[in-house]
Amino acid sequence: MGVSVRLSRNTRVYLPFWVAIPAWLIAAAVWAVILAAMLLWWLLVILPAKAVTAWRDSPRRATRDAQRPQAVAAEQALLEEYRQQREEERRQREQAANAEVEEYRQQVQDHEARTHRYRVTACSIDAIKGGEFTLEAEGLDSVHIRLDAKAAIHFLSLKAGDIVQVTLAPEQAGLEEFWHICRANGAKPRSPVELSAGDMRWLGLTGTRSTEPPDQSG
């Protein structure tokens, strides 16, 4: 009688009980020593180290816990400041847009207030010497325009009796726009005078208002 011990895949050894039992006891004693050493290591080294780490971290944790409300409050303050900045920027953009719309509306109203249809009652224009013409409309003051030679060349098709739409420059400084509408008989001019404000500036045309009527002697 004995104990069968496999040494390899194809090799077995039979040990008598008086040999196997002491070997088991020795192996059990070795494992018991290893387990006791691991337990002592955990009790004497690992557990104190964890306790020391927890003791060191407790003030830091308390500091972090104490600072957390302050950090949250600071973050909320930054968010509120950012929200107020965005709101202020939006309000400023709206005010700027409203101001631009109001300025444009006033410009349109001012332009319309200075724009009228007139009849040319007197006209004397020479391509070399310049010229002048008079505009009259019911309910409006007469407008006398004098042209230098550079400007007169663009008004050669104008004749007495023609209907024109004119935008006068602010403060009676001259002409801002000039649109030749039709002849006295309602016919459209073959070469109408059509000058926008941009055309007047680009061409450098000058038209000066005068309180004196044009000289019709010639």
Short mmCIF file of the C-alpha atoms (twelve columns), coordinates in Angstrom:
data_MODEL
# 
_entry.id   MODEL 
# 
loop_
_atom_site.group_PDB 
_atom_site.id 
_atom_site.type_symbol 
_atom_site.label_atom_id 
_atom_site.label_alt_id 
_atom_site.label_comp_id 
_atom_site.label_asym_id 
_atom_site.label_seq_id 
_atom_site.Cartn_x 
_atom_site.Cartn_y 
_atom_site.Cartn_z 
_atom_site.pdbx_PDB_model_num 
ATOM 1   C CA . MET A 1   0.000   0.000   0.000   1 
ATOM 2   C CA . GLY A 2   1.166   3.402   -0.830  1 
ATOM 3   C CA . VAL A 3   0.475   6.682   -2.615  1 
ATOM 4   C CA . SER A 4   0.752   7.078   -6.397  1 
ATOM 5   C CA . VAL A 5   2.626   10.230  -7.420  1 
ATOM 6   C CA . ARG A 6   2.783   11.304  -11.132 1 
ATOM 7   C CA . LEU A 7   6.204   12.608  -11.997 1 
ATOM 8   C CA . SER A 8   5.477   13.047  -15.740 1 
ATOM 9   C CA . ARG A 9   2.876   12.132  -18.312 1 
ATOM 10  C CA . ASN A 10  3.942   8.513   -18.517 1 
ATOM 11  C CA . THR A 11  5.750   8.104   -15.215 1 
ATOM 12  C CA . ARG A 12  4.219   7.316   -11.855 1 
ATOM 13  C CA . VAL A 13  5.902   6.522   -8.573  1 
ATOM 14  C CA . TYR A 14  4.347   4.692   -5.647  1 
ATOM 15  C CA . LEU A 15  5.470   5.928   -2.263  1 
ATOM 16  C CA . PRO A 16  4.748   4.128   0.950   1 
ATOM 17  C CA . PHE A 17  2.677   5.922   3.575   1 
ATOM 18  C CA . TRP A 18  5.594   6.301   5.927   1 
ATOM 19  C CA . VAL A 19  7.294   8.446   3.197   1 
ATOM 20  C CA . ALA A 20  4.274   10.291  1.727   1 
ATOM 21  C CA . ILE A 21  2.779   11.467  5.004   1 
ATOM 22  C CA . PRO A 22  5.913   13.330  6.190   1 
ATOM 23  C CA . ALA A 23  6.280   14.928  2.726   1 
ATOM 24  C CA . TRP A 24  2.713   16.232  2.887   1 
ATOM 25  C CA . LEU A 25  3.310   17.570  6.358   1 
ATOM 26  C CA . ILE A 26  6.485   19.346  5.229   1 
ATOM 27  C CA . ALA A 27  4.674   20.897  2.225   1 
ATOM 28  C CA . ALA A 28  1.793   22.024  4.439   1 
ATOM 29  C CA . ALA A 29  4.271   23.560  6.884   1 
ATOM 30  C CA . VAL A 30  6.008   25.445  4.052   1 
ATOM 31  C CA . TRP A 31  2.688   26.886  2.769   1 
ATOM 32  C CA . ALA A 32  1.704   27.804  6.323   1 
ATOM 33  C CA . VAL A 33  4.951   29.728  6.733   1 
ATOM 34  C CA . ILE A 34  4.409   31.525  3.414   1 
ATOM 35  C CA . LEU A 35  0.848   32.493  4.346   1 
ATOM 36  C CA . ALA A 36  1.959   33.671  7.789   1 
ATOM 37  C CA . ALA A 37  4.720   35.778  6.232   1 
ATOM 38  C CA . MET A 38  2.226   37.393  3.801   1 
ATOM 39  C CA . LEU A 39  -0.183  38.092  6.674   1 
ATOM 40  C CA . LEU A 40  2.597   39.674  8.728   1 
ATOM 41  C CA . TRP A 41  3.664   41.751  5.688   1 
ATOM 42  C CA . TRP A 42  0.145   43.027  5.233   1 
ATOM 43  C CA . LEU A 43  -0.287  43.767  8.974   1 
ATOM 44  C CA . LEU A 44  3.122   45.366  9.516   1 
ATOM 45  C CA . VAL A 45  3.719   47.183  6.213   1 
ATOM 46  C CA . ILE A 46  0.684   47.562  3.969   1 
ATOM 47  C CA . LEU A 47  -1.870  48.455  6.611   1 
ATOM 48  C CA . PRO A 48  0.332   51.090  8.373   1 
ATOM 49  C CA . ALA A 49  1.270   52.579  5.013   1 
ATOM 50  C CA . LYS A 50  -2.400  52.993  4.102   1 
ATOM 51  C CA . ALA A 51  -3.080  54.532  7.499   1 
ATOM 52  C CA . VAL A 52  -0.218  57.019  7.080   1 
ATOM 53  C CA . THR A 53  -1.400  57.917  3.547   1 
ATOM 54  C CA . ALA A 54  -4.944  58.466  4.773   1 
ATOM 55  C CA . TRP A 55  -3.640  60.604  7.647   1 
ATOM 56  C CA . ARG A 56  -1.589  62.731  5.242   1 
ATOM 57  C CA . ASP A 57  -4.447  63.102  2.784   1 
ATOM 58  C CA . SER A 58  -7.045  64.063  5.379   1 
ATOM 59  C CA . PRO A 59  -5.894  67.750  5.645   1 
ATOM 60  C CA . ARG A 60  -5.697  67.990  1.880   1 
ATOM 61  C CA . ARG A 61  -9.135  66.485  1.535   1 
ATOM 62  C CA . ALA A 62  -10.480 68.861  4.145   1 
ATOM 63  C CA . THR A 63  -8.847  71.776  2.292   1 
ATOM 64  C CA . ARG A 64  -10.315 70.634  -1.010  1 
ATOM 65  C CA . ASP A 65  -13.730 70.203  0.577   1 
ATOM 66  C CA . ALA A 66  -13.462 73.689  2.073   1 
ATOM 67  C CA . GLN A 67  -12.326 75.203  -1.244  1 
ATOM 68  C CA . ARG A 68  -14.918 73.415  -3.360  1 
ATOM 69  C CA . PRO A 69  -17.756 75.869  -2.556  1 
ATOM 70  C CA . GLN A 70  -15.408 78.770  -3.300  1 
ATOM 71  C CA . ALA A 71  -14.394 77.201  -6.604  1 
ATOM 72  C CA . VAL A 72  -18.029 76.590  -7.508  1 
ATOM 73  C CA . ALA A 73  -18.916 80.166  -6.598  1 
ATOM 74  C CA . ALA A 74  -15.989 81.513  -8.637  1 
ATOM 75  C CA . GLU A 75  -17.005 79.407  -11.628 1 
ATOM 76  C CA . GLN A 76  -20.590 80.589  -11.367 1 
ATOM 77  C CA . ALA A 77  -19.364 84.190  -11.121 1 
ATOM 78  C CA . LEU A 78  -17.289 83.734  -14.291 1 
ATOM 79  C CA . LEU A 79  -20.270 82.214  -16.090 1 
ATOM 80  C CA . GLU A 80  -22.487 85.091  -14.977 1 
ATOM 81  C CA . GLU A 81  -19.878 87.637  -16.088 1 
ATOM 82  C CA . TYR A 82  -19.606 85.915  -19.487 1 
ATOM 83  C CA . ARG A 83  -23.394 85.873  -19.817 1 
ATOM 84  C CA . GLN A 84  -23.574 89.589  -18.977 1 
ATOM 85  C CA . GLN A 85  -20.843 90.355  -21.525 1 
ATOM 86  C CA . ARG A 86  -22.718 88.427  -24.206 1 
ATOM 87  C CA . GLU A 87  -25.926 90.209  -23.279 1 
ATOM 88  C CA . GLU A 88  -24.189 93.600  -23.396 1 
ATOM 89  C CA . GLU A 89  -22.655 92.795  -26.797 1 
ATOM 90  C CA . ARG A 90  -26.059 91.722  -28.111 1 
ATOM 91  C CA . ARG A 91  -27.659 94.902  -26.762 1 
ATOM 92  C CA . GLN A 92  -24.928 97.050  -28.340 1 
ATOM 93  C CA . ARG A 93  -25.379 95.280  -31.688 1 
ATOM 94  C CA . GLU A 94  -29.121 95.859  -31.530 1 
ATOM 95  C CA . GLN A 95  -28.611 99.522  -30.653 1 
ATOM 96  C CA . ALA A 96  -26.097 99.920  -33.503 1 
ATOM 97  C CA . ALA A 97  -28.490 98.222  -35.936 1 
ATOM 98  C CA . ASN A 98  -31.395 100.382 -34.764 1 
ATOM 99  C CA . ALA A 99  -29.226 103.488 -35.058 1 
ATOM 100 C CA . GLU A 100 -28.245 102.530 -38.617 1 
ATOM 101 C CA . VAL A 101 -31.876 101.903 -39.556 1 
ATOM 102 C CA . GLU A 102 -32.924 105.220 -38.032 1 
ATOM 103 C CA . GLU A 103 -30.078 107.042 -39.780 1 
ATOM 104 C CA . TYR A 104 -31.027 105.459 -43.097 1 
ATOM 105 C CA . ARG A 105 -34.692 106.355 -42.546 1 
ATOM 106 C CA . GLN A 106 -33.737 109.966 -41.837 1 
ATOM 107 C CA . GLN A 107 -31.508 110.024 -44.914 1 
ATOM 108 C CA . VAL A 108 -34.386 108.731 -47.041 1 
ATOM 109 C CA . GLN A 109 -36.766 111.285 -45.585 1 
ATOM 110 C CA . ASP A 110 -34.236 114.057 -46.111 1 
ATOM 111 C CA . HIS A 111 -33.642 112.895 -49.692 1 
ATOM 112 C CA . GLU A 112 -37.369 112.801 -50.412 1 
ATOM 113 C CA . ALA A 113 -37.812 116.244 -48.856 1 
ATOM 114 C CA . ARG A 114 -35.172 117.652 -51.225 1 
ATOM 115 C CA . THR A 115 -36.490 115.874 -54.332 1 
ATOM 116 C CA . HIS A 116 -39.121 117.624 -56.496 1 
ATOM 117 C CA . ARG A 117 -40.392 117.714 -60.063 1 
ATOM 118 C CA . TYR A 118 -39.896 120.981 -61.880 1 
ATOM 119 C CA . ARG A 119 -40.520 122.497 -65.250 1 
ATOM 120 C CA . VAL A 120 -37.622 124.146 -67.005 1 
ATOM 121 C CA . THR A 121 -38.875 127.680 -67.663 1 
ATOM 122 C CA . ALA A 122 -35.639 129.223 -68.964 1 
ATOM 123 C CA . CYS A 123 -32.584 127.493 -70.351 1 
ATOM 124 C CA . SER A 124 -29.369 128.811 -71.850 1 
ATOM 125 C CA . ILE A 125 -26.537 126.276 -72.007 1 
ATOM 126 C CA . ASP A 126 -23.366 126.477 -74.068 1 
ATOM 127 C CA . ALA A 127 -20.828 123.664 -74.252 1 
ATOM 128 C CA . ILE A 128 -17.909 126.118 -74.105 1 
ATOM 129 C CA . LYS A 129 -19.112 128.944 -71.882 1 
ATOM 130 C CA . GLY A 130 -21.311 126.931 -69.545 1 
ATOM 131 C CA . GLY A 131 -24.833 128.077 -68.877 1 
ATOM 132 C CA . GLU A 132 -27.784 128.309 -66.568 1 
ATOM 133 C CA . PHE A 133 -31.415 127.314 -66.334 1 
ATOM 134 C CA . THR A 134 -34.411 127.979 -64.127 1 
ATOM 135 C CA . LEU A 135 -36.686 125.377 -62.534 1 
ATOM 136 C CA . GLU A 136 -40.182 126.226 -61.355 1 
ATOM 137 C CA . ALA A 137 -42.938 124.208 -59.710 1 
ATOM 138 C CA . GLU A 138 -46.263 125.126 -58.174 1 
ATOM 139 C CA . GLY A 139 -45.951 125.739 -54.444 1 
ATOM 140 C CA . LEU A 140 -42.150 125.751 -54.552 1 
ATOM 141 C CA . ASP A 141 -39.570 128.481 -54.866 1 
ATOM 142 C CA . SER A 142 -37.899 128.890 -58.211 1 
ATOM 143 C CA . VAL A 143 -34.491 127.302 -58.527 1 
ATOM 144 C CA . HIS A 144 -31.803 128.943 -60.660 1 
ATOM 145 C CA . ILE A 145 -28.891 126.702 -61.559 1 
ATOM 146 C CA . ARG A 146 -25.589 127.905 -63.010 1 
ATOM 147 C CA . LEU A 147 -23.237 125.422 -64.673 1 
ATOM 148 C CA . ASP A 148 -19.581 125.708 -65.474 1 
ATOM 149 C CA . ALA A 149 -18.311 124.502 -68.857 1 
ATOM 150 C CA . LYS A 150 -17.392 121.066 -67.511 1 
ATOM 151 C CA . ALA A 151 -20.882 120.468 -66.134 1 
ATOM 152 C CA . ALA A 152 -22.784 122.135 -68.987 1 
ATOM 153 C CA . ILE A 153 -21.716 119.518 -71.548 1 
ATOM 154 C CA . HIS A 154 -23.862 116.940 -69.701 1 
ATOM 155 C CA . PHE A 155 -26.967 119.159 -69.863 1 
ATOM 156 C CA . LEU A 156 -26.953 120.069 -73.581 1 
ATOM 157 C CA . SER A 157 -30.175 118.123 -74.266 1 
ATOM 158 C CA . LEU A 158 -32.115 120.213 -71.734 1 
ATOM 159 C CA . LYS A 159 -34.690 122.601 -73.204 1 
ATOM 160 C CA . ALA A 160 -37.188 125.070 -71.856 1 
ATOM 161 C CA . GLY A 161 -40.485 123.376 -71.024 1 
ATOM 162 C CA . ASP A 162 -38.917 120.017 -70.128 1 
ATOM 163 C CA . ILE A 163 -40.015 118.190 -66.985 1 
ATOM 164 C CA . VAL A 164 -37.210 117.129 -64.652 1 
ATOM 165 C CA . GLN A 165 -36.871 115.559 -61.240 1 
ATOM 166 C CA . VAL A 166 -34.160 117.183 -59.182 1 
ATOM 167 C CA . THR A 167 -32.684 116.449 -55.786 1 
ATOM 168 C CA . LEU A 168 -31.173 119.632 -54.439 1 
ATOM 169 C CA . ALA A 169 -27.981 119.439 -52.432 1 
ATOM 170 C CA . PRO A 170 -28.263 120.211 -48.711 1 
ATOM 171 C CA . GLU A 171 -28.109 123.859 -47.697 1 
ATOM 172 C CA . GLN A 172 -28.820 124.937 -51.293 1 
ATOM 173 C CA . ALA A 173 -25.277 124.004 -52.365 1 
ATOM 174 C CA . GLY A 174 -26.327 122.993 -55.861 1 
ATOM 175 C CA . LEU A 175 -27.524 119.817 -57.544 1 
ATOM 176 C CA . GLU A 176 -27.240 116.356 -55.991 1 
ATOM 177 C CA . GLU A 177 -29.249 114.364 -58.568 1 
ATOM 178 C CA . PHE A 178 -30.828 115.242 -61.887 1 
ATOM 179 C CA . TRP A 179 -33.284 113.139 -63.891 1 
ATOM 180 C CA . HIS A 180 -34.661 114.256 -67.237 1 
ATOM 181 C CA . ILE A 181 -38.269 112.982 -67.279 1 
ATOM 182 C CA . CYS A 182 -39.854 114.191 -70.495 1 
ATOM 183 C CA . ARG A 183 -40.290 117.026 -72.991 1 
ATOM 184 C CA . ALA A 184 -43.010 119.632 -72.719 1 
ATOM 185 C CA . ASN A 185 -45.269 117.504 -74.956 1 
ATOM 186 C CA . GLY A 186 -44.697 114.378 -72.836 1 
ATOM 187 C CA . ALA A 187 -42.229 112.737 -75.248 1 
ATOM 188 C CA . LYS A 188 -39.194 111.045 -73.799 1 
ATOM 189 C CA . PRO A 189 -35.935 112.858 -74.596 1 
ATOM 190 C CA . ARG A 190 -33.649 111.107 -77.079 1 
ATOM 191 C CA . SER A 191 -30.631 111.720 -74.841 1 
ATOM 192 C CA . PRO A 192 -32.052 112.410 -71.392 1 
ATOM 193 C CA . VAL A 193 -29.932 113.831 -68.603 1 
ATOM 194 C CA . GLU A 194 -29.686 111.094 -65.968 1 
ATOM 195 C CA . LEU A 195 -27.208 111.832 -63.220 1 
ATOM 196 C CA . SER A 196 -27.303 110.144 -59.828 1 
ATOM 197 C CA . ALA A 197 -25.482 111.448 -56.776 1 
ATOM 198 C CA . GLY A 198 -22.661 109.028 -57.524 1 
ATOM 199 C CA . ASP A 199 -22.477 110.249 -61.131 1 
ATOM 200 C CA . MET A 200 -22.340 113.841 -59.990 1 
ATOM 201 C CA . ARG A 201 -19.469 113.072 -57.606 1 
ATOM 202 C CA . TRP A 202 -17.606 110.838 -60.085 1 
ATOM 203 C CA . LEU A 203 -17.878 113.361 -62.918 1 
ATOM 204 C CA . GLY A 204 -17.014 116.216 -60.592 1 
ATOM 205 C CA . LEU A 205 -20.008 118.187 -61.856 1 
ATOM 206 C CA . THR A 206 -20.925 121.413 -60.149 1 
ATOM 207 C CA . GLY A 207 -24.246 123.128 -60.259 1 
ATOM 208 C CA . THR A 208 -24.572 126.271 -58.219 1 
ATOM 209 C CA . ARG A 209 -27.923 127.659 -57.144 1 
ATOM 210 C CA . SER A 210 -28.385 131.325 -57.660 1 
ATOM 211 C CA . THR A 211 -31.085 133.751 -56.534 1 
ATOM 212 C CA . GLU A 212 -30.707 135.753 -59.717 1 
ATOM 213 C CA . PRO A 213 -32.703 134.697 -62.808 1 
ATOM 214 C CA . PRO A 214 -30.734 133.686 -65.894 1 
ATOM 215 C CA . ASP A 215 -29.887 136.209 -68.574 1 
ATOM 216 C CA . GLN A 216 -32.275 135.623 -71.476 1 
ATOM 217 C CA . SER A 217 -30.987 138.447 -73.672 1 
ATOM 218 C CA . GLY A 218 -28.993 136.046 -75.835 1 
# 
